[in-house]
């Protein structure tokens, strides 16, 4: 079945490191947006097995999320996620979202160190983050994901371990632990704040991997860890090149064997029911794209998948010799990256796939 991504591009405030498309939330900027989403969703006669409300901060407009949910068709066992920031969650909003069908919540804690949160310009505290997780569980959410950021100014392996220890004591089933990337032209880029160097960042990442696994969060993707059975089914569609629709300003899709996106322009999106711009037309998925996404997963890329694209096992094994041995795990059926390999994943992926542009 098809997945559905709905982009809610509104935030209460813009974080100084953020380069995603988002605009300040108020009644005038958001008025009519949910109607435009519903109008676009209704163009497709689909029943979804995963739905993901991303942003932005969808929880800042939870009543619109509930309005949209009332118009969706989804399977009985669908995974339905909403992204949230701790300072936008209340018992009222959590109960309303649970009652309208949301069954998974992803909370942007980023850290459980107030010093690190201040360095990121976040508007919540460690206590706020902990309380939001507790409120979510008390409201009936038993599939709770938490975002952690790695490579924050003044962060250390020990401080990451402390954050993970705190969240492990809460009812968390999934963790996304991703590297802070300082994008050009963001306030953080001009702040002069010193980030951990490459070696320290590597230590922080490896410490996070080790700590999370020690608390029962198994790594299944470069930045994602889950208790058994709680892997994010929606995001797995991206990494396994399965079909999904993206609705909303700035949303991307892979549907009907083509990739397209909606321009990141709220006003244009609300004016029209058709704002899609094609990236690649029908013609299939390239091996490079497929392999790049599959290699993000701990399960890696199977040789059977390579051969489906016309790439021989011998060719992949030859390219594996270009990569340091401690970056790869090779079996008779597949090649995958180790935790050390994930640290240099872009380089490893280029070595393994560059120039192999066959399509299926």
N, C-alpha and C positions, 0 to 999 in steps of 0.2 A: 504493500500500500504506500501511498504518497505521504510525505511529511509536509507540514505547513509551518513556515516561519512568518511571524508578524512583527514588523518593526514599529516600536513606539518611541519616537525620537525625542521625547521630552524629558528634561532633567530639572530638578529644583535649582541646581547650580552646576556649572561646568567644572570638572576636576582639572587641575593645572597640568596634568600629564595626558589628558584625553585628546585623541585626534579623530574619534569616531564622529559621525554626523549626529549632532543633537542640538536642540535649541531650548531656551528657557521655557519652563512650563508656566502658562497662565491661561485663563479662560479664553482669551482672544486668539492665542496661537493654537490652542488645541481644539477650538470649536469646529465641528464638522469633520475632524480627522477620523473618528471611529466610523462615521457614515461612509467615508471614502473607502476605508478598509472593508467594510461590509459589502459595499457595491462591487469592489474588485474580487472579493472572495466568491461572490455569487456568480461570477463569470465562469467559474469552474465547477463541474459536476463531480466533485471528489468527496470521498469519505476518508478521513485522515486517521492514521494510527499513531502519529506524534504531532503535537502542536507546541510551538515554542514562541512565547512573547519575549522579545529581546529589545534592547534599547541602546542609548537612553535609559530611562528608569520606568518601566511599565507600571511598577507598583505606585508611582506618583499619580497615575491615572487609572487606579484599579476599577473604578466604576465603568470606565470605557472598556476595560478588559472584559468585565462581566457582560456588558452589552454585546460585544463582539462574540463572546462565547455562546450566547443565546442563538446565534445565527449559524454556528458551525455544525457540520456533520462529522462525527468521529466514531471510531469503533469502541466497543464496550471496555476494552482493555487499553485504550489509548493512554500514552504518557503525555501529560499536558503541563508544561513548565511556564512559570513566570519569573523573570528576573526582578530582584528587589534590592533596595538599599536599606540598611537598618533604620535610618531615620524616617522612612516612609511607611513603615509597618506598624499597624495598630491592631488590637484585638478585633476591632470592627472590620478593618480591611481584610485581615487574614480569614476571618469567618466567612465574609462575603465571597472571597475568591474560592475558598474551599467549597462553599455551597453551590457556586456556579459551575463547578467541574474541574477546577485547577487541582491537580494532585501531586505536583512537584514544584518546589520553590528553590530558587538559586539566589543566595544572599551574598551581596558584595561586601564581605567583611574586610578583605584585603590584608588585615593584620590584627593581632590582639595585643599590640604594643601601642600605647598612646603616643609615644614619641615618633614611631614610624607612621602612624596615621596623620599626625601633624605635618610630618615631612611631605606627605602626599597631598596635603590640603583637604583631607576628608572632613566631613562635617559631623561624624559620629565618633564615639569613644569605644574602647574595648568593651566596656560594660554594656553599651547600647547594642553592640554586635551580639554579645552573649544573650542578652535579653530577647533580641529579635528571634534568635534560634529557639529559645525556650517558648516564646509566644507562638511560634509557628507549630511547634510540636503539640502544644496544648490545644491549638485550634484544629488539630486532626491531620497535620502534614507529617507523614512518616517517611517521606522521600525528600530529604533536605540536602541541598548542595551548598557549599561555601567556597567563595573565591578567596584565594590567598595570593599576594603579590610577592615576587622574589626579586632581589636586587634593589631594594628601597635604600635611600640614603641612610647611612649609619646602621644598616642591618648587618647581622652576623649569623653564622650557623646556629649559635646558641639561642638567639632571639627567635629564629624560625622554629626551633625545637620547642620553645616555650609556647608559641602561638599554637602549634600543632597539639601540644599537650592539653591546652585549654579546650580547643574544639573537639578533641577526642573524648572529653568528658561530657559533651553534649550529644544530642540525638542526631548526629550528622551521618549521612550515608554516602556522601560523595564530596570530593574536594577537587577544585580546579586550581592548580598552583602554577602560575605562569610568570614569566620574566617581565619586569618593567622595561619597556622600550621607550626611550625618550625621543619623541617625534619632533622634527623641526617646527618652529613657529608655535610651539606651545609654551605657556608660562613657565613650566618646569625647565624647559631648555634654556631659558634666559635667567633662571633663578640663581645660578652659580652653586647650587647644592651638589655636593660631591657624592657620586654613586660608587658602590663597590667596584673595584677593578675586575678584570676578566677572571683572574684566579680566584678571588674571593667569591665572585658570583657563582663560579663552578662549585666551590665548596658549599655555598648556600643551597644550590639546587640539589646536590648529592645528599646533603644533610636532610633536606625536605623529603626526598625519595625514601631514604632509610627510615626516618621517623614515621612517615605516613604508613609505610608497610609494617612497621613494628606495632602499629595500632589497628592493623587489619584492613587498611585501605590499599588494595592491590592496584598497581599501576597498569593501565590498559592503553594509554596514549601518552605522548610526550608530556603533556601538562595535566593529565586527568587520572584520578585515583578513585576507586569505589569499593565499598563493601560488596561482598558477593551478591550478584543479581541486581545491583543498583547502578550499573553503567548507564550513561545517558544514551537512550535509544535514538533520540533525535540527532544528536551530534554524530553518532555512528553512521547515520545516513550520509553525512558530508564525507567522512573518511573512507566510506566504502562505495562512493559514487552511486548512491541510490537516489531516486528522484525526490525532490522537494520543491514546493512553491514558496516564493518569498513575496509577501505583500507589505506595502508601506514604502515611504520615501527612503531610498537608500538600500532597499532589500534586493538580494540576489536569488536567482532560481536556477535549478537544473531540472527541466521538465520537458517531456516529449522529446527527449534526446537532444536538447539544445540548452545553452546557457544564456541567460539574459538578466537584466537588472532594471530597477526603477531609479530614475535620477534622484539624487539626494536634495529634493526641493519640496518641502511640505505644501507650499501654496500650489505648485503645479500639480502635485499628486491629488490634492483635494478638488481641483477644477475638472479633472478628467478621469475617466474610468480606464484609460489605456495610456500608461506612461512607460512602457517597457522598451528597452534598447537592447538589441541582440548583441551578445559577445561572440558566440559561435553558433552557427546554424546547425541544422541536422547534419550528421556525418559521424557521430559517435564520439567516444571518449578516447583521447590519445593515451598511449602507454605512459608517457612522461607524467601526465596529470594523474592518471590512475595510480601509478607507482609512488608518486610524491605523497599522495594522500594515504595510501596503505602503509607506507613506511613510517608514518606518524604513530601507527598502532604498535603495541608491544608484540602482537601476533605477526606483524611484518607482511612481507610479500612472498607468496608461494611461487614455486617454479611452475606450477600448473597455470597460475594466472599469467605469468610471463609468456608461456608457450601459447596461451590463448591469443595473445597479441602478436605472436610470431617471433618472440624473443626467446632464444634458446637458453636453457640452464647453463650451458657452457659459456655463453656470452656474459651472463650475470656473474658467474663465478670468476671469470677473467677480470671483470671490473671490480669485484670484491678485493682483488689483490692490490688495488690502488688505494685501499682504505686501511688505516691502522687496525691490526687484529683486535685490539680491545674495544673498538667502536662497533663491531658487528658480532652477531650470533648467527652461525650458519649451521643448519641441519640438512638432512638429505631431502627435506621437503620445502624449506623456506629460508629466507634471509631476513633478519630483523636487526634493529639497533639496540645496543646496550644503553644503560643510563649515561655512560660516557659519550656514546655516539649521539644521543639526543642533544647533548650540549653543543655539538657541531653538526646538527642535522642537515642544515642547508648544504654544507660542503659534501657530506656523505651522499645525499640524494643526487646532487649534481654528478658526482663520480659514477653513480650507479645507473643513471637514466639519461644523461645528456646525449642528445642526438638520436635517441630512439623514439621517433615520433609516429610510430605506427598507430592506426586507429581501428577500433571495432565499433 
